[in-house]
């Protein structure tokens, strides 16, 4: 009998999942209240109300840990007077970068955040890019507004959540953003996380695959049902090397053309 609800969100290697016993209209009141607690906790765990959680999924769906995070700052004589002007500077930079990659058959995916509220209040940009392995010198040459370009690979943060929290620490424009307000911009065509949801059998539970990196895990049970939550990174599967086909024995023993059999 299908008495549980299951929801799985997959974004690249990142997976969020919940399974919980759902309340039904025919349940006695005390049973429905007990199961409602599981349902509420499941929604809280996976509803992505916070802006950084949605950003985390978008990062995981489109970027690997070898891709890059770039910080672009301005020299004093090129510092934009306001946020909108800084956005225009960054868009010009991205246009040139896109054109450079297009000529070389390289795709460009990005997410960026413009900040100017913390530390000394200077406008600057955080940019997540798909890396090519030869990015630093090119970015320095295209970023004509300053000489200080900081670049690091995403594995510096040890996971997508830490990076998403860092990028979402300021609102998109000056002032305080509302809960869930999007604070970043992105290139077109980014992959969206996939969502699977539906009723499942009573004995259904959640487990991470072997070698997966478990990031969070919680579960609660009572006599009327359970709530299970898990968040993990899928393992990186390395393709098995393909062995060359073995020669037939007679081919291996046959003399090579132009050489004496005794050589």
Backbone as CSV, one residue per row, in Angstrom:
resi,resn,N_x,N_y,N_z,CA_x,CA_y,CA_z,C_x,C_y,C_z
1,UNK,0.841,-1.195,0.000,0.000,0.000,0.000,0.880,1.251,0.000
2,UNK,0.543,2.195,-0.827,1.331,3.422,-0.935,0.845,4.437,0.093
3,UNK,1.595,4.529,1.180,1.214,5.418,2.283,2.219,6.542,2.505
4,UNK,3.301,6.516,1.764,4.341,7.518,1.948,4.475,8.409,0.720
5,UNK,5.015,9.607,0.974,5.366,10.511,-0.111,6.896,10.559,-0.224
6,UNK,7.368,10.618,-1.452,8.800,10.690,-1.709,9.084,11.831,-2.667
7,UNK,10.120,12.617,-2.374,10.522,13.711,-3.258,12.040,13.711,-3.358
8,UNK,12.528,13.709,-4.593,13.958,13.709,-4.861,14.273,14.880,-5.792
9,UNK,15.234,15.708,-5.398,15.725,16.800,-6.242,17.165,16.478,-6.607
10,UNK,17.448,16.434,-7.909,18.781,16.098,-8.393,19.342,17.266,-9.186
11,UNK,20.539,17.700,-8.817,21.221,18.798,-9.510,22.661,18.378,-9.740
12,UNK,22.965,17.869,-10.916,24.299,17.345,-11.145,24.580,16.199,-10.201
13,UNK,25.655,16.302,-9.437,25.986,15.263,-8.459,25.246,15.442,-7.143
14,UNK,24.611,16.586,-6.942,23.952,16.879,-5.670,22.529,16.328,-5.656
15,UNK,22.185,15.634,-4.579,20.855,15.029,-4.441,20.281,15.381,-3.078
16,UNK,19.027,15.879,-3.084,18.253,16.090,-1.862,17.064,15.126,-1.919
17,UNK,16.720,14.513,-0.811,15.578,13.613,-0.821,14.875,13.535,0.519
18,UNK,13.561,13.329,0.455,12.771,13.069,1.653,11.781,11.943,1.369
19,UNK,11.511,11.174,2.372,10.421,10.199,2.378,9.705,10.357,3.704
20,UNK,8.379,10.446,3.663,7.645,10.623,4.916,6.256,10.010,4.806
21,UNK,5.747,9.588,5.944,4.377,9.070,6.006,3.416,10.254,6.008
22,UNK,2.564,10.304,5.015,1.689,11.464,4.832,0.353,11.251,5.539
23,UNK,-0.215,12.300,6.113,-1.546,12.181,6.723,-2.617,12.004,5.655
24,UNK,-3.649,11.259,5.994,-4.789,11.040,5.090,-6.082,11.455,5.775
25,UNK,-7.052,11.791,4.985,-8.315,12.308,5.520,-9.015,11.283,6.411
26,UNK,-8.839,10.001,6.099,-9.546,8.973,6.880,-8.829,8.596,8.165
27,UNK,-7.641,9.150,8.388,-6.907,8.838,9.612,-7.635,9.408,10.832
28,UNK,-7.598,8.698,11.972,-8.080,9.292,13.226,-7.310,10.572,13.535
29,UNK,-7.893,11.447,14.296,-7.300,12.760,14.532,-5.897,12.662,15.117
30,UNK,-5.683,11.805,16.110,-4.370,11.716,16.743,-3.319,11.168,15.773
31,UNK,-3.748,10.265,14.865,-2.822,9.727,13.865,-2.485,10.797,12.833
32,UNK,-3.499,11.530,12.406,-3.274,12.585,11.411,-2.337,13.658,11.956
33,UNK,-2.497,14.024,13.217,-1.618,15.040,13.806,-0.177,14.545,13.891
34,UNK,0.002,13.268,14.254,1.346,12.705,14.349,2.018,12.668,12.979
35,UNK,1.263,12.289,11.966,1.834,12.222,10.616,2.040,13.616,10.020
36,UNK,1.219,14.567,10.445,1.381,15.927,9.946,2.722,16.514,10.359
37,UNK,3.223,16.111,11.520,4.532,16.578,11.965,5.621,16.121,10.997
38,UNK,5.525,14.848,10.533,6.484,14.353,9.555,6.371,15.131,8.251
39,UNK,5.159,15.382,7.826,4.940,16.112,6.582,5.506,17.522,6.649
40,UNK,5.304,18.191,7.778,5.810,19.560,7.954,7.330,19.588,7.921
41,UNK,7.975,18.658,8.589,9.435,18.617,8.604,9.997,18.311,7.224
42,UNK,9.294,17.469,6.467,9.746,17.164,5.109,9.703,18.402,4.227
43,UNK,8.628,19.160,4.316,8.522,20.390,3.510,9.581,21.403,3.916
44,UNK,9.823,21.525,5.206,10.842,22.464,5.670,12.230,22.064,5.189
45,UNK,12.477,20.767,5.077,13.803,20.284,4.700,14.109,20.498,3.228
46,UNK,13.095,20.520,2.376,13.365,20.438,0.944,12.606,21.453,0.092
47,UNK,11.930,22.404,0.714,11.134,23.363,-0.057,11.942,24.513,-0.640
48,UNK,13.198,24.644,-0.312,14.086,25.644,-0.899,13.554,27.062,-0.738
49,UNK,13.133,27.414,0.458,12.611,28.761,0.677,13.718,29.804,0.666
50,UNK,14.898,29.443,1.117,15.998,30.397,1.165,16.632,30.553,-0.212
51,UNK,17.036,31.777,-0.534,17.631,32.059,-1.839,18.905,31.250,-2.054
52,UNK,19.729,31.112,-1.016,20.995,30.410,-1.208,20.778,28.948,-1.551
53,UNK,19.670,28.331,-1.091,19.406,26.931,-1.406,19.122,26.743,-2.897
54,UNK,18.364,27.645,-3.484,18.104,27.564,-4.919,19.380,27.822,-5.713
55,UNK,20.201,28.730,-5.221,21.476,28.987,-5.868,22.386,27.764,-5.764
56,UNK,22.378,27.111,-4.636,23.179,25.899,-4.454,22.828,24.848,-5.500
57,UNK,21.538,24.636,-5.726,21.106,23.655,-6.719,21.524,24.062,-8.126
58,UNK,21.403,25.346,-8.448,21.781,25.825,-9.777,23.281,25.659,-10.013
59,UNK,24.071,25.950,-8.997,25.519,25.739,-9.099,25.840,24.263,-9.322
60,UNK,25.210,23.404,-8.543,25.495,21.971,-8.632,25.070,21.391,-9.978
61,UNK,23.994,21.921,-10.555,23.481,21.399,-11.823,24.355,21.789,-13.002
62,UNK,25.183,22.825,-12.850,25.882,23.376,-14.012,27.397,23.475,-13.889
63,UNK,27.932,23.294,-12.694,29.365,23.493,-12.515,29.965,22.356,-11.694
64,UNK,31.168,21.974,-12.076,31.912,20.987,-11.322,32.933,21.657,-10.422
65,UNK,33.569,20.877,-9.564,34.515,21.454,-8.614,35.802,21.936,-9.278
66,UNK,36.025,21.581,-10.543,37.186,22.109,-11.257,36.855,23.391,-12.012
67,UNK,35.589,23.813,-12.018,35.240,25.116,-12.580,35.688,26.208,-11.612
68,UNK,35.473,27.469,-11.974,36.181,28.534,-11.269,35.258,29.607,-10.696
69,UNK,35.729,30.216,-9.625,35.118,31.388,-9.016,36.108,32.538,-9.162
70,UNK,35.637,33.638,-9.749,36.492,34.790,-10.030,35.939,36.004,-9.290
71,UNK,36.819,36.780,-8.696,36.445,38.059,-8.084,37.081,39.171,-8.906
72,UNK,36.258,40.084,-9.399,36.709,41.197,-10.228,36.527,42.500,-9.456
73,UNK,37.601,43.243,-9.292,37.545,44.518,-8.583,37.978,45.655,-9.515
74,UNK,37.738,46.890,-9.070,38.011,48.079,-9.880,39.189,48.868,-9.304
75,UNK,40.012,49.419,-10.189,40.996,50.393,-9.741,40.269,51.721,-9.488
76,UNK,40.907,52.596,-8.794,40.241,53.808,-8.317,39.677,54.659,-9.452
77,UNK,40.423,54.841,-10.526,39.954,55.737,-11.592,38.879,55.117,-12.472
78,UNK,38.604,53.798,-12.308,37.572,53.138,-13.098,36.378,52.704,-12.254
79,UNK,36.371,53.075,-10.975,35.301,52.641,-10.081,33.959,53.226,-10.521
80,UNK,32.952,52.397,-10.803,31.644,52.901,-11.244,30.971,53.728,-10.145
81,UNK,30.170,54.711,-10.540,29.523,55.555,-9.538,28.360,54.882,-8.828
82,UNK,27.800,53.839,-9.426,26.641,53.181,-8.813,26.525,51.748,-9.343
83,UNK,25.583,51.024,-8.765,25.392,49.597,-9.055,25.096,49.354,-10.528
84,UNK,24.204,50.143,-11.107,23.808,49.934,-12.502,24.993,50.081,-13.438
85,UNK,25.852,51.050,-13.186,27.033,51.239,-14.020,27.981,50.051,-13.901
86,UNK,28.110,49.507,-12.699,28.957,48.332,-12.511,28.409,47.138,-13.289
87,UNK,27.100,46.994,-13.304,26.498,45.907,-14.073,26.826,46.035,-15.550
88,UNK,26.823,47.244,-16.074,27.145,47.459,-17.478,28.604,47.101,-17.773
89,UNK,29.491,47.419,-16.862,30.898,47.051,-17.044,31.054,45.527,-17.117
90,UNK,30.378,44.841,-16.221,30.488,43.388,-16.203,29.889,42.778,-17.464
91,UNK,28.775,43.309,-17.929,28.148,42.769,-19.137,29.056,42.953,-20.353
92,UNK,29.775,44.067,-20.448,30.726,44.260,-21.538,31.841,43.219,-21.471
93,UNK,32.326,42.981,-20.262,33.361,41.962,-20.075,32.861,40.590,-20.528
94,UNK,31.637,40.223,-20.132,31.086,38.917,-20.496,30.874,38.806,-21.997
95,UNK,30.513,39.906,-22.656,30.355,39.891,-24.113,31.671,39.551,-24.796
96,UNK,32.756,40.168,-24.338,34.072,39.891,-24.924,34.526,38.457,-24.619
97,UNK,34.264,37.997,-23.402,34.644,36.637,-23.034,33.858,35.615,-23.850
98,UNK,32.569,35.858,-24.028,31.735,34.957,-24.833,32.235,34.893,-26.273
99,UNK,32.588,36.030,-26.844,33.071,36.068,-28.217,34.398,35.329,-28.352
100,UNK,35.289,35.512,-27.383,36.569,34.810,-27.401,36.358,33.299,-27.381
101,UNK,35.478,32.833,-26.528,35.236,31.394,-26.445,34.503,30.876,-27.676
102,UNK,33.586,31.671,-28.203,32.836,31.228,-29.386,33.780,30.935,-30.539
103,UNK,34.773,31.788,-30.739,35.723,31.600,-31.835,36.530,30.323,-31.665
104,UNK,36.619,29.831,-30.448,37.409,28.630,-30.170,36.528,27.427,-29.897
105,UNK,35.230,27.565,-30.154,34.314,26.452,-29.948,34.093,26.089,-28.503
106,UNK,34.279,27.050,-27.608,34.131,26.795,-26.176,32.852,27.443,-25.652
107,UNK,32.096,26.711,-24.851,30.863,27.231,-24.272,31.177,28.179,-23.120
108,UNK,30.217,29.023,-22.801,30.346,29.919,-21.647,29.101,29.802,-20.795
109,UNK,29.286,29.358,-19.562,28.217,29.315,-18.567,28.668,30.146,-17.373
110,UNK,27.755,30.910,-16.815,28.164,31.746,-15.684,26.994,32.072,-14.772
111,UNK,27.330,32.397,-13.544,26.430,32.993,-12.559,27.232,34.101,-11.892
112,UNK,26.626,35.276,-11.749,27.392,36.355,-11.118,26.551,37.112,-10.101
113,UNK,27.272,37.716,-9.169,26.684,38.555,-8.132,27.513,39.831,-8.048
114,UNK,26.860,40.975,-8.026,27.539,42.249,-7.828,27.302,42.720,-6.400
115,UNK,28.381,43.053,-5.709,28.293,43.441,-4.301,28.907,44.812,-4.082
116,UNK,28.507,45.437,-2.972,29.083,46.723,-2.617,28.662,47.218,-1.260
117,UNK,28.221,46.295,-0.393,27.735,46.704,0.924,28.705,46.372,2.051
118,UNK,29.443,45.273,1.905,30.293,44.849,3.026,31.716,45.396,2.873
119,UNK,32.536,45.118,3.849,33.928,45.587,3.975,33.989,47.094,3.713
120,UNK,34.729,47.515,2.665,34.914,48.951,2.441,33.837,49.567,1.562
121,UNK,32.835,48.772,1.165,31.724,49.303,0.385,32.028,49.519,-1.084
122,UNK,33.165,49.026,-1.580,33.497,49.185,-2.991,32.757,48.153,-3.832
123,UNK,32.234,48.568,-4.962,31.571,47.659,-5.878,32.574,46.651,-6.440
124,UNK,32.147,45.410,-6.521,32.959,44.358,-7.114,32.029,43.231,-7.544
125,UNK,32.577,42.261,-8.255,31.771,41.185,-8.820,32.337,39.823,-8.434
126,UNK,31.419,38.899,-8.138,31.747,37.489,-7.981,31.165,36.749,-9.179
127,UNK,31.995,35.956,-9.836,31.599,35.313,-11.082,31.994,33.843,-11.036
128,UNK,31.014,32.958,-11.241,31.281,31.529,-11.353,31.231,31.170,-12.830
129,UNK,32.299,30.555,-13.329,32.433,30.233,-14.747,32.798,28.768,-14.940
130,UNK,32.372,28.203,-16.062,32.937,26.919,-16.454,34.356,27.161,-16.949
131,UNK,35.313,26.466,-16.363,36.712,26.713,-16.665,37.179,25.986,-17.911
132,UNK,38.251,26.500,-18.510,38.862,25.871,-19.674,40.281,25.397,-19.380
133,UNK,40.806,25.741,-18.199,42.169,25.408,-17.875,43.168,26.494,-18.233
134,UNK,42.712,27.506,-18.971,43.585,28.610,-19.390,42.818,29.924,-19.262
135,UNK,42.348,30.211,-18.055,41.416,31.323,-17.891,42.021,32.576,-17.275
136,UNK,42.981,32.433,-16.394,43.416,33.568,-15.596,43.982,34.699,-16.452
137,UNK,44.922,34.402,-17.333,45.533,35.455,-18.134,44.526,36.088,-19.086
138,UNK,43.619,35.275,-19.643,42.595,35.824,-20.531,41.676,36.779,-19.776
139,UNK,41.228,36.375,-18.594,40.339,37.236,-17.810,41.047,38.532,-17.437
140,UNK,42.304,38.434,-17.056,43.059,39.646,-16.733,43.152,40.595,-17.933
141,UNK,43.308,40.026,-19.124,43.424,40.885,-20.307,42.084,41.511,-20.696
142,UNK,40.984,40.816,-20.413,39.672,41.334,-20.797,39.072,42.257,-19.733
143,UNK,39.485,42.082,-18.491,38.958,42.944,-17.417,39.799,44.227,-17.377
144,UNK,39.374,45.218,-18.136,40.169,46.443,-18.331,39.936,47.467,-17.234
145,UNK,39.083,47.147,-16.248,38.717,48.117,-15.216,39.560,47.985,-13.949
146,UNK,40.424,46.998,-13.902,41.239,46.801,-12.706,42.285,45.739,-12.929
147,UNK,43.285,45.720,-12.082,44.374,44.754,-12.206,44.246,43.588,-11.229
148,UNK,43.416,43.727,-10.224,43.296,42.710,-9.182,42.209,41.709,-9.569
149,UNK,42.618,40.563,-10.076,41.699,39.487,-10.448,42.052,38.262,-9.615
150,UNK,41.104,37.804,-8.808,41.321,36.621,-7.958,40.572,35.441,-8.562
151,UNK,41.242,34.311,-8.730,40.634,33.118,-9.326,40.938,31.907,-8.467
152,UNK,39.922,31.064,-8.272,40.077,29.825,-7.516,39.102,28.794,-8.054
153,UNK,39.420,27.533,-7.903,38.502,26.480,-8.319,37.429,26.274,-7.244
154,UNK,36.305,25.732,-7.654,35.164,25.621,-6.740,35.421,24.639,-5.604
155,UNK,36.348,23.712,-5.790,36.606,22.772,-4.698,37.230,23.457,-3.486
156,UNK,37.621,24.731,-3.642,38.129,25.496,-2.501,37.103,25.567,-1.383
157,UNK,35.812,25.547,-1.729,34.738,25.716,-0.745,34.270,24.397,-0.153
158,UNK,34.733,23.296,-0.694,34.391,21.999,-0.131,32.959,21.565,-0.367
159,UNK,32.208,22.285,-1.168,30.822,21.936,-1.452,30.069,23.134,-1.999
160,UNK,28.926,22.879,-2.563,28.148,23.945,-3.202,27.436,24.841,-2.185
161,UNK,27.082,24.309,-1.042,26.349,25.120,-0.070,27.190,26.282,0.442
162,UNK,28.448,26.010,0.780,29.310,27.078,1.291,29.485,28.182,0.254
163,UNK,29.658,27.808,-1.005,29.805,28.808,-2.057,28.514,29.586,-2.252
164,UNK,27.360,28.893,-2.237,26.077,29.571,-2.423,25.809,30.555,-1.294
165,UNK,26.100,30.160,-0.066,25.917,31.083,1.063,26.814,32.316,0.912
166,UNK,28.024,32.086,0.444,28.962,33.192,0.274,28.481,34.158,-0.814
167,UNK,28.006,33.622,-1.916,27.563,34.472,-3.019,26.250,35.187,-2.708
168,UNK,25.441,34.632,-1.837,24.125,35.202,-1.555,24.107,36.050,-0.294
169,UNK,25.275,36.512,0.133,25.316,37.233,1.405,24.841,38.673,1.278
170,UNK,24.715,39.195,0.070,24.186,40.547,-0.121,23.010,40.509,-1.088
171,UNK,22.089,41.442,-0.963,20.991,41.502,-1.928,21.486,41.951,-3.287
172,UNK,20.666,41.717,-4.302,21.058,42.075,-5.658,21.230,43.580,-5.812
173,UNK,20.433,44.364,-5.128,20.567,45.816,-5.145,20.629,46.307,-3.716
174,UNK,21.036,47.539,-3.532,21.175,48.080,-2.180,19.847,48.004,-1.452
175,UNK,19.931,47.629,-0.197,18.737,47.442,0.608,18.624,45.991,1.013
176,UNK,17.686,45.685,1.844,17.517,44.330,2.346,16.559,43.566,1.451
177,UNK,16.976,42.385,0.982,16.135,41.570,0.106,15.116,40.792,0.931
178,UNK,13.965,40.562,0.344,12.936,39.752,0.988,13.362,38.293,0.986
179,UNK,12.766,37.485,1.877,13.075,36.075,1.966,12.834,35.415,0.610
180,UNK,13.835,34.694,0.124,13.705,34.006,-1.144,13.972,34.863,-2.357
181,UNK,14.290,36.147,-2.171,14.546,37.045,-3.294,15.826,36.626,-3.997
182,UNK,15.781,36.536,-5.339,16.956,36.115,-6.080,17.988,37.227,-6.106
183,UNK,19.227,36.884,-5.821,20.281,37.878,-5.684,21.402,37.666,-6.686
184,UNK,21.164,36.949,-7.771,22.211,36.666,-8.740,21.622,36.720,-10.152
185,UNK,22.504,36.775,-11.131,22.135,36.704,-12.541,22.917,35.568,-13.180
186,UNK,22.415,35.039,-14.289,23.061,33.873,-14.894,22.926,33.916,-16.407
187,UNK,23.751,33.099,-17.055,23.663,32.947,-18.504,22.406,32.161,-18.862
188,UNK,22.002,32.285,-20.098,20.821,31.553,-20.560,21.140,30.078,-20.758
189,UNK,20.101,29.293,-20.644,20.240,27.877,-20.956,20.878,27.019,-19.897
190,UNK,21.015,27.518,-18.671,21.575,26.674,-17.616,20.628,25.516,-17.311
191,UNK,21.209,24.391,-16.947,20.412,23.232,-16.582,19.651,23.492,-15.281
192,UNK,18.410,23.047,-15.246,17.604,23.163,-14.036,17.620,21.844,-13.263
193,UNK,17.534,21.907,-11.956,17.432,20.667,-11.184,16.178,19.887,-11.583
194,UNK,16.255,18.581,-11.510,15.097,17.736,-11.797,14.419,17.341,-10.491
195,UNK,13.108,17.239,-10.528,12.317,16.918,-9.340,11.447,15.700,-9.633
196,UNK,11.517,14.708,-8.764,10.653,13.537,-8.842,9.866,13.457,-7.539
197,UNK,8.567,13.323,-7.658,7.725,13.263,-6.458,6.540,12.338,-6.705
198,UNK,6.094,11.673,-5.662,4.937,10.802,-5.794,4.749,9.918,-4.576
199,UNK,3.688,9.106,-4.626,3.403,8.155,-3.550,4.249,6.911,-3.736
200,UNK,4.715,6.347,-2.612,5.544,5.141,-2.643,5.059,4.162,-1.582
201,UNK,5.593,2.956,-1.632,5.181,1.897,-0.717,5.632,2.179,0.716
202,UNK,4.972,1.535,1.647,5.221,1.747,3.073,6.668,1.442,3.452
203,UNK,7.284,0.444,2.825,8.648,0.040,3.202,9.732,0.858,2.493
204,UNK,9.357,1.894,1.771,10.342,2.712,1.063,11.136,3.568,2.034
205,UNK,12.442,3.614,1.847,13.291,4.489,2.637,14.301,5.155,1.716
206,UNK,15.270,5.856,2.268,16.276,6.555,1.471,17.662,6.146,1.907
207,UNK,18.501,5.861,0.933,19.896,5.549,1.207,20.747,6.142,0.101
208,UNK,21.925,6.612,0.468,22.867,7.119,-0.525,23.570,5.949,-1.200
209,UNK,23.955,6.104,-2.457,24.695,5.038,-3.142,26.047,4.806,-2.474
210,UNK,26.649,3.650,-2.684,27.991,3.409,-2.145,28.970,4.468,-2.638
211,UNK,29.843,4.899,-1.758,30.885,5.891,-2.049,30.359,7.315,-2.206
212,UNK,29.061,7.537,-2.018,28.546,8.902,-2.051,29.001,9.654,-0.802
213,UNK,29.115,10.969,-0.927,29.503,11.810,0.212,28.237,12.363,0.864
214,UNK,27.892,11.864,2.031,26.685,12.305,2.721,26.942,13.662,3.372
215,UNK,26.120,14.643,3.036,26.270,16.001,3.551,25.370,16.255,4.754
216,UNK,24.153,15.742,4.703,23.210,15.864,5.821,22.326,14.632,5.835
217,UNK,21.858,14.264,7.025,20.972,13.112,7.144,20.195,13.205,8.449
218,UNK,18.885,13.089,8.365,18.038,13.119,9.555,16.899,12.115,9.384
219,UNK,16.418,11.609,10.501,15.248,10.728,10.460,14.549,10.751,11.808
220,UNK,13.229,10.609,11.763,12.410,10.515,12.970,11.328,9.473,12.734
221,UNK,11.029,8.710,13.765,10.012,7.670,13.647,9.144,7.658,14.891
222,UNK,7.893,7.331,14.693,6.997,7.041,15.803,6.079,5.901,15.385
223,UNK,5.119,5.566,16.211,4.286,4.393,15.926,3.383,4.587,14.718
224,UNK,3.252,5.832,14.221,2.349,6.096,13.102,3.065,6.382,11.783
225,UNK,4.387,6.463,11.802,5.082,6.721,10.554,6.490,7.225,10.787
226,UNK,7.101,7.765,9.724,8.471,8.224,9.815,8.739,9.368,8.835
227,UNK,9.840,10.042,9.085,10.346,11.093,8.213,11.837,10.844,8.030
228,UNK,12.294,10.747,6.778,13.703,10.512,6.463,14.149,11.579,5.473
229,UNK,15.263,12.217,5.790,15.830,13.251,4.918,17.296,12.957,4.687
230,UNK,17.757,13.149,3.447,19.163,12.921,3.134,19.602,13.889,2.042
231,UNK,20.835,14.307,2.143,21.446,15.177,1.144,22.858,14.666,0.928
232,UNK,23.213,14.422,-0.328,24.525,13.839,-0.595,25.030,14.210,-1.980
233,UNK,26.327,14.002,-2.170,26.976,14.150,-3.469,27.221,12.770,-4.051
234,UNK,26.768,12.564,-5.264,27.029,11.300,-5.942,28.523,11.132,-6.152
235,UNK,29.017,9.915,-6.094,30.446,9.705,-6.347,30.803,10.017,-7.784
236,UNK,32.051,10.347,-7.999,32.546,10.570,-9.355,32.957,9.221,-9.924
237,UNK,32.235,8.796,-10.932,32.532,7.496,-11.523,33.602,7.654,-12.599
238,UNK,34.697,6.935,-12.431,35.764,6.940,-13.420,35.532,5.796,-14.403
239,UNK,35.566,6.094,-15.703,35.377,5.008,-16.672,36.485,3.969,-16.570
240,UNK,36.104,2.730,-16.645,37.093,1.661,-16.577,37.928,1.645,-17.849
241,UNK,39.241,1.510,-17.706,40.080,1.467,-18.919,39.723,0.271,-19.788
242,UNK,39.701,0.496,-21.067,39.377,-0.574,-22.018,40.665,-1.264,-22.434
243,UNK,40.760,-2.532,-22.176,41.944,-3.286,-22.548,41.938,-3.553,-24.036
244,UNK,43.078,-3.401,-24.672,43.113,-3.711,-26.106,42.846,-5.188,-26.333
245,UNK,42.208,-5.522,-27.431,41.915,-6.951,-27.689,43.202,-7.754,-27.816
246,UNK,43.170,-8.932,-27.268,44.341,-9.801,-27.345,44.515,-10.342,-28.759
247,UNK,45.761,-10.374,-29.180,46.029,-10.981,-30.472,45.889,-12.492,-30.378
248,UNK,45.509,-13.015,-31.462,45.492,-14.469,-31.487,46.925,-15.003,-31.385
249,UNK,47.040,-16.141,-30.796,48.369,-16.682,-30.536,49.191,-16.814,-31.809
250,UNK,48.554,-17.240,-32.892,49.312,-17.435,-34.120,49.784,-16.108,-34.713
251,UNK,49.021,-15.011,-34.445,49.455,-13.703,-34.923,50.668,-13.232,-34.145
252,UNK,50.694,-13.538,-32.853,51.815,-13.113,-32.024,53.092,-13.859,-32.380
253,UNK,52.948,-15.103,-32.806,54.111,-15.924,-33.118,54.566,-15.772,-34.553
254,UNK,53.751,-15.189,-35.402,54.104,-15.051,-36.815,55.269,-14.092,-36.974
255,UNK,56.228,-14.373,-37.859,57.367,-13.463,-38.067,56.915,-12.156,-38.678
256,UNK,57.553,-11.088,-38.301,57.227,-9.779,-38.831,57.763,-9.656,-40.245
257,UNK,57.080,-8.935,-41.097,57.549,-8.772,-42.487,58.913,-8.121,-42.515
258,UNK,59.800,-8.666,-43.386,61.118,-8.066,-43.577,62.135,-8.430,-42.526
259,UNK,61.796,-9.343,-41.619,62.731,-9.729,-40.570,62.898,-11.246,-40.568
260,UNK,64.067,-11.670,-40.161,64.335,-13.098,-40.096,63.546,-13.725,-38.938
261,UNK,63.045,-14.923,-39.122,62.298,-15.588,-38.042,63.087,-15.733,-36.757
262,UNK,64.444,-15.807,-36.824,65.247,-16.026,-35.641,65.597,-14.729,-34.920
263,UNK,65.254,-13.579,-35.486,65.572,-12.320,-34.833,64.677,-12.100,-33.620
